[in-house]
Amino acid sequence: METPELPAGIRELPVVGGDLALDFANTVDDPLGPERHDHIADYHGLLWWSLRVGILTEQDADRLLLRAAPRRTAPVLRRAHQLRTAINLAAGAVADGSVGVDVLPGWGVLRGVAGEALGECELVQLRPVWGFEAVESPLWPVGLAAYELLTGPRARRIKRCAGCPWLFLDQSKNGSRRWCSMDICGTDEKMRRYVARRAARRTHT
C-alpha cells in the first residue's frame, strides 16, 4: 500500500495518545489551527492509519483497498468520523472532569461499534482477532479499545493536552504529565516561557 502524499506544510501525524482509541481521536492534526488536516478524510487515509498503528498488515490493507468502491466506503467514512467524534466527546468528558450522573456523551455510538466488534471477532489466545474482510473492519479494534478504556481503571488517566485539544493516556508514575508530547507541545510551552522570562528581565532592567 502506497504512503499517502501529504499537502505542503502538513506533517506526518504524530501518534502520542498512548491508547488505540485516543490515537484515533487525535487523527485531526492542528484541529483548531491554520494547518488543520484530517488524516482519515478518505478511505485510503483510514487504511494507512490502521496500517501504521498495527491494526492491519500490508496484506490486509491491500485487500481492503481493492474493495474500496466509493459506494461501499462512503458509509464507512461517515461511521469512522462518528466514532472519532464519540471518542472525543466521551474521553474528553472524562479528561475535563465533566462526567456526572448522566449518560456519557457519545456512548451510544461507542457501544454500537464495540458490540459489532465483539460480534465479528474470534478469541485467539485470549485476544480478539478479526479477519479484516469487510471494508468497515478497521473500525472494530478502535471501537473495542474505546469501550475497554472507558469502562476500565485506565479511564482515570485520560487527560487533555495543556497545549492542544488532543487526548492522551497519562502513564507517568505520579500522574503529572501535561502534554500530548514533550517534543511537540511541551517544547513549544518551554519556548514560550523562556521568551516571556527574557521579556520580563528586559522590562526590569
N, C-alpha and C positions, 0 to 999 in steps of 0.2 A: 504494500500500500504506500502510495507516494505521500511525502510530507506536504501538508497544505502550505501554499505560499501566502505569507502574511503581508498586509499592506505596509507601505513605507512608514517607519516610525513606530510600528507595533512590535512589541517584544514577544518572545515565546512565553506562554503562560506559566508563571511560577506555580508550583504545586506545594503548598505550605500549610494546608489545613490540618494535617495530622490524622485525618479520617476520610474515608472514601466519600461519604455523604457531604462533608464540609468542603472537600476539594471540588465536588460537583457544584455546590452552591457558589463557589468562587470562580466559575468559568466565564464571568464577565469581568474583564480586566479594566481597571480605572473606571468603575461604574458611574462615578459622579464627576469625572474629569474630562478634559478635552480629548484624551486618547482612548475613550471608551471603545472596547471591542468585545463582541460576543464570540467566544471561541467555539461555541456549538450552534452557530447561526444556521448551519445546514447539516445534512446527514453525514457528509464526509467529515465535518468537524467533530461530530459526535463519535464517529468511529475512531478518528485519530486520537481524541482524548481518551477513549476507552482503551485503546491500544497502549497509549503512553502510561496510563496508571495501572496497567496489568489486568484489566478486566478481560480483554480479548488477546488472542495470539494473532500473529500476522495472518495465519491461515483463516482464523475466524473472521477477521476484518475484511480480507479479500473476498471471502464467500458472501458476507453480508452486502458488500459493496456491489457485487454482481446482481443482487436482488433489489437494489436501491432505486426502483422506479419512483418518480415523483408522487404518483397516486398512492403508493404504499408508504413512503417515508414522510409525507406531509403530516399525517396524523401522529406519527412518532415524534416529530419535531415539536408539535404542539404539546404532546404529553411530556416531553423532556423539559420544555420550558415551564409547564405547570408544576412538574416535580421540583425543578430548581427553585421556583418561587415558593413552593410549600416548605422546602427545607430552610430557605432563608427566613420565612415567617416563623416557623416553629423553633428552629435553633436560635434565631435572633431573639425571640421572646425569652428563651432560657438565658441567653447571654446578657440580655438587657435587664434581667430580673423582673420581667413583667408577667411571669407565669402565676396565675391565680387559680381560682376555683373553676373558671370557665374552661371549655374545651380548647386545647392547644391550637392556635391558628395553623391552617394548612394540614391538620391531622387527617382530614377525610381523604385528601389526595395521597398522602403518605401511606395510609392504611390500605388504600386500594392497590397501589403498586407493590407494597410489601406482601399483600395477600396473593397477588398474581405471581410474584417471585417464588413464594413458597409452593404454590400450586404447580409450578413448572420445573422445580429443581429435583435432583436426586441427592440423597445424603451419602457421601462417599468419604470414608474415614472421618466421620463426624463433621464434615464440612459440606455446605450446599454446593452443588455443581450443576451447571446449565450446559446444554448442548449448543446454544447460540445459533439456532437455525432461523428463528423468527426475527424480523427486522427490528422489533421492539425489545429484543432480549438484552441489549446493553443496559437498559434501564433497570432491570431486575436486581442486579447486585447493589445498585445505588439505593433503590427503594428499601431493600432489606437492611442495608447498612444504616440508613437513616432511622429505621424502626428500632434496630438494636441499640443505636447510640442514644436515642431519646428515651428509651424505656430502661436503660441500664445505669449503673453508677457513674459512668463517664460523662453523663449529661451535665453533671455539676462542674465539669472542667471546660465546658464550651464558653468561649469568650469572643468578643468582637475586638478587632484591632483598634488600638488607640490612634492610629494614623490613617486608616481607611475603613471602608464598610465590611471588609472581609471577615469571615468567621474562622476560628481555629480552635484546636483542642490543646489546652494548656497542660502539657505533660511534665512541666518542671516540678521538682520535689516540693518546693514551697508555694506553688501556685501563683507565682508573681510575674509570669510572662505577660507582656502588654502588647507585643507586636506580632503581626502575622509572620514577619520575618525580620530579624535584626539587620539583615543585609539590605532590606528594602525600606520599610517604614521606620525601623529603628535607627538606621543610619541617617535617614532624612531628618528625623527628630533631633538627633545628636548635632547635626549640622546647624539646624535652626537655633538650638540652644547656644551653640558656640558663637554664631553670628550675633545673637542677642546679647551675650556677655561682652563681646567685643564692643558693640554699640554702647552698652551701658558704661563700660570703662572710659570710652572716649567722651561720653557725656559728663562724667565726673572729674575729668582732668582739665 
